[in-house]
C-alpha cells in the first residue's frame, strides 16, 4: 500500500540530450497531511498535495541511441513508444555498466524533520521571507499571488547572491553566467513591483542572505569552530555583491515601467484587432518579444511569464531569429577588421597591439583576477580595450596601471611566441578567451622569459602571457611612453580604456 505506480513520463530520467544513459527512477515521498498517518489508498498518485518528495533513485540501465546505429548483437533492444519519440527513431540498449544514481534534498529533509509547511520556512530562508515582508508590508500567507511573488523574490535573489559571491566576480550582463544573474534579479524586481515595492530592495535581500551565512553566526567546524563559515566568500565579496545588485536593479527600474506600458499596448492592440476582425491573437510575435528585450531589457522568460498570465504564448523561434539577425548586423563592421581588433598590421598598430597585452596584465595585477578582456580595437593612433570590472577606476588605480605598463616598456622585455595545445597554454598560465573555440594548436605570446611564470610586477621575469594570433614587436622598449587618456563605462560590469603611446 506504500507503493504507487506512475507512468513513464513521471518515473523516468534522461538522457540529458537526445541520446545517452538513462533509466527508470523511483521517488521517495513523506506524508505531510493533517492526520498522523495517510488514509487508506492515499499515495503521491492520488493525493499529491499531501506528499513531499525528498529522495530520488535513478536506475541507470539503458542507453538511448538512434535506431540505425543500434548494436545487432545486443540481447535486448527496447522500443519505448511515447509521445516524446517518433516511431522507431530511437531504441534503448542495456548498459554494460549499470548503477544507481541517488540524491536526497537537504532542504526538503529539513522541512520534514521540523514539520514546516514548506521549504521557505527553514532557518536559511525564513529570515529572507521576513525581510521581504518587512520591506513590502505584505504577509507571506496573505494569498496565493502574494505567496508566489515573495517566494520568487527570495529564491531568485538568494541564487543571484550565491553566484555573485564566487571569487571570479560574476556581474549582471548579457552573456554567460552574467545573463543568468540578470534574469534572476529582473524577475525578482518585477515580482517586487507586484507587491508594491517601488524602491530598490534587492541589495537589502542580498544583505540578509549574506548575514545568514556569516562566519560569525555559522563558524566552520573544519577550521576549529571559528573563521571561514559556510560560505566565507559571501562576506569576502559583500561589497561587490551589494553594489552590482543595486546597480542592476536601478538600471532595470529605469525601463521596466516603459516596458510594461509597451506590453499593455500590445494587449490593447490585440483586443482592438479582435473587435475589428473577430479573430483572437493568441501569440506575441518574435519581433515584438525582441523589442521588449532589446529596448526595455525584458528577458525572454519575463515576456513569456507576462504572456502566460494573459493567456498568450510567445513565438520563441521568431525571437531567436530576430536576435540572430541583430547579432549579424552588429558583426558587419567588425568582420572587416583583422583578428585581435587591429585595423591594420602596420608598425604603429603592431606597437599598440603589444601595449594592449601589457595593459591587460597590468589591469589584472592592480584590480584583480576577475578582469578579463571583453573586446579591443586598435588603430595607428590609439588603442581601445574593454574589460570586465564593476566600477570606475580611481585616479590612483589608473596611475598604478600606467606605471606598470611603462615599467614593462622600460624593462625592454623580449617578446616571443610558441605554438602549443590549448591545454598546454592553460598550464603555462596563458590568458585567453576560453569560451571561444580554438584550434588544435594556438600561438602563445610571452612578454619576457617564456619559461617563467607570468606576473605583472616589478622585477618579474615574465610580464604577460596570452593566446594571440599576433603580430607583436620583438622588444617592448620600442613602444614609447604609455598614457591612459580616457576610462569609461561601456555597459554594466564592462569598462573601457583608451590609451596612446607617446
Phi, psi and omega in degrees: 000351180266002183246130176242128180265123181244158182291171184303324182297337179265333187232059178208136177242135169082182002282173181294325176245209178291327182228164177133184181297145180194179177169172179289159177226165175229139185242137179260128181242155178241134180289128182230024180285177182291327179280157182297321179236150179292147177293161180303133178087352180281130176204172183304338180283322185260344187212061189294335182293335184256009179238135180243123178287128179239348188209150181214134174242128175251125180267093182287095183228355181235160173234119180275125181223164174290141188299331184285346180247018181293158181276111183294341181274352181295137182294329184225125171238111184266137173248106182262104184274114175219174181292345182278345185233146183264119174048233184253032184295326181235151171228166182240119178257145176296138176286144176291323180244113181258159178201168175249119179262113186242147179209135181240134181281111182299312183291325177293325177295322176298322177301312182295312184296329182262356179069029180282159180285328179203173186293337183286355179264001179288164188301329183270001178235328185299320176300329177291317177301315181297324178294320178295319176300316182298314183288319186275336185075013179253162180251141183305321184262017185301306175196173185300320182294317179294316179302315181298314181296318179297319179297317180298316179299312182297311182296312185292318183284330173295315180298315179299319179298317181294320179294313181291339180284349177298147184295343180285352172070062179279116178255156177303134180200189180259010181227150170050222182298330180299327180285328175298314179299316180300315180297318180298312182294316184291325176292322177297319179297318180297318179286333172296321177298322178296334178270002179089015182272096186266348179254161179304135180221344188301319181293331177292322178291319178299320178301321179293319178298314180298319181297323180300321182259020180298133181305328182288338179270318179240080180297149183281121179292340181275355181237042176075017177081010179209147177074151177093294180075182181291311177229076183299337180295335178296314178292322181295324183253022185304312183298317178299314182300308185294319181294311182293324180292318179295320179296317181294319180295316179299318180298316182288325179296335178291340184238344187297321181296315178296321180296318179293325175295321178297320179295319178297325176297321177299313180299319179296320178296322177297319181293318179297319179296322179294317180295330182276320187248342183082002179256128181272124175277124185247003183221136172277128185290162178299321180295320179295318179294323180291325177298318178298325179286310188286322185268323187244002176074023179277113173302150181307320182298327178290318177297321177297320179294315178298318180297314181300321179294340180248021176070026182240166172241174179236137177284089184295318179299320178294323177297314181296324178293316178297321179296316180295318178300320178297317179296319181298318178296322181292336183275344189307311180292320184293330183293345181273000180258159174288161175299145181091001176085010180280134176280336175203177180245031178289173185300315183291317179297324178296321177298315179296326179297315178295321178298328178296321177297318179295320179297315180302313181296319181293320179298317179295326179290318184280318187263330181131166184288353177287344181292125176223148179295134177240003178155158177206155176215123187234127175237183178281358183249336183191170172243150175231128186228121177260138184210158181278124176191137189281345187214167179297141177286141175283165177299323179296318179295318179298320179295319179298318179296312178303314182298320180294315179298315180293330174298314181297326178291313180297329180292341180055051179299144171283138179250124182222166176223158176217148177264137182200175177284162178299321180299318178294321179299316178298318181298330179275002178080019180290136174280148179191164176272080190288352173285340178282165178263114176265162175283185180297323179241144178230158173269134177240117179265130177246132172260102186111197183297117182293346180261348182271152176298135181278127179204123185279083175212165180296142182072011177287139178286330178226123186270325186209150175211120183218150169284125186197150179273352181084189358275165179219163175287166180273332180221140182289341183297344182274357188285331185091198182267131181270134181218127175280125180256342179199143174223127187209169177274142174257313176202182181300120178081003180236125178249163180225135174243134171248134184216159180231163172248124183260000000 
